Amino acid sequence: MSLKKSGRSPYWRDELLDLEQRLLNPAMRGSPAAVIPLLHPEFLEFGSSGRVYTKDTIVQMMVQETPGVVKMRDFEVREVSDDVALVTYRTIGQEGRETRRSSIWLRRDSGWQLVFHQGTRVHNRFHDR
């Protein structure tokens, strides 16, 4: 299987960028009613800590956290199949901590759902002493 930048761009790119930004938005993260429809029933996340999260655990964590402002960079979408997209980007947190992120989104009749997400921390010699 070869991955390619989406031939459906900018439609897919714009729509998936909006969804990823919503999931980073502090107001959205605090609302289970807003987050739950975006996560596939079999959602799985490999966190930057190495922990594995299910849909239920990630929703509980989002509601309990005090999220900060996160900047997104280098956003790309690659089409895996007609209804599957691989999204990659970097986030920079308030303390300058950088994380590389990847998401797999499935297009359903009701819209896109996130089925997998992974965050991998980038160790920066200036922030990780």
Secondary structure, 3 states (H helix, E strand, C coil): CCCEECCCCCHHHHHHHHHHHHHHCHHHHCCHHHHHHHEEEEEEEECCCCCEEEHHHHHHHHHHCCCCCCEEEEEEEEEEECCEEEEEEEEECCCCCEEEEEEEEEEECCEEEEEEEEEEEECCCCCCC
